[in-house]
Amino acid sequence: MKLLTHVITALMLALSLPAWADVSRDAAAGMAQKATGGRVLAVEQTEREGRPVWRVKVLTPQGEVIVMLIDAASGRRL
């Protein structure tokens, strides 16, 4: 009975979590790499103006480190 309670609780939690992004972490990294031609150093999720975004840190071929914000819902660069 205890196991069933734990399983049901876990299932309810999983179903109640909102979908955070339509654009995956890997897709955001790929978009940043394609846009800059550089090497992706880090990708993290954050928010901007209440909207979910991916913050992608890239090392450009010129040696500059830039940060790109990619809208997690649309995939557009902000």
C-alpha positions as CSV (number, residue, x, y, z in Angstrom):
1,M,0.0,0.0,0.0
2,K,2.9,2.4,0.9
3,L,4.5,1.7,-2.5
4,L,1.2,2.5,-4.3
5,T,0.9,5.8,-2.5
6,H,4.4,6.8,-3.4
7,V,3.9,5.8,-7.1
8,I,0.6,7.8,-7.3
9,T,2.2,10.8,-5.6
10,A,5.1,10.8,-8.0
11,L,2.8,10.4,-11.0
12,M,0.7,13.3,-9.8
13,L,3.8,15.5,-9.3
14,A,5.1,14.6,-12.8
15,L,1.8,15.4,-14.5
16,S,1.4,18.7,-12.6
17,L,4.8,20.1,-13.7
18,P,4.5,22.6,-16.5
19,A,6.4,22.1,-19.7
20,W,9.2,24.5,-19.4
21,A,10.3,24.9,-23.0
22,D,9.4,24.0,-26.5
23,V,13.0,24.5,-27.5
24,S,15.4,22.0,-25.9
25,R,18.8,22.8,-24.3
26,D,20.5,21.0,-27.2
27,A,18.5,22.9,-29.8
28,A,19.3,26.3,-28.2
29,A,23.0,25.3,-28.1
30,G,22.8,24.4,-31.8
31,M,21.2,27.6,-32.7
32,A,23.9,29.6,-30.9
33,Q,26.7,27.6,-32.5
34,K,25.2,28.0,-36.0
35,A,24.6,31.7,-35.5
36,T,28.2,32.4,-34.3
37,G,30.3,29.6,-35.7
38,G,31.8,29.3,-32.2
39,R,32.0,26.8,-29.5
40,V,29.2,26.6,-26.9
41,L,30.7,26.8,-23.4
42,A,27.5,26.7,-21.2
43,V,23.7,26.6,-21.5
44,E,21.4,27.4,-18.6
45,Q,17.7,28.1,-18.2
46,T,16.6,31.4,-16.8
47,E,13.8,34.0,-17.3
48,R,13.7,37.4,-19.0
49,E,10.7,39.6,-18.4
50,G,8.8,36.6,-17.0
51,R,9.4,34.4,-20.0
52,P,11.6,31.3,-20.1
53,V,14.9,31.7,-22.0
54,W,18.1,29.8,-22.6
55,R,21.3,31.7,-21.7
56,V,24.0,30.3,-24.0
57,K,27.6,31.3,-23.5
58,V,29.7,31.0,-26.7
59,L,33.4,31.3,-27.5
60,T,33.5,32.9,-31.0
61,P,36.2,32.0,-33.6
62,Q,37.7,35.5,-32.9
63,G,38.2,34.5,-29.2
64,E,35.4,36.6,-27.8
65,V,33.0,35.2,-25.2
66,I,29.5,36.2,-25.9
67,V,26.2,35.4,-24.2
68,M,23.1,34.8,-26.3
69,L,19.5,34.6,-25.0
70,I,17.2,32.3,-26.9
71,D,13.5,32.3,-26.3
72,A,12.6,28.9,-25.0
73,A,9.1,28.9,-26.5
74,S,9.9,30.3,-30.0
75,G,13.6,29.7,-30.5
76,R,14.1,33.3,-31.5
77,R,17.3,35.1,-30.4
78,L,16.6,37.9,-28.0
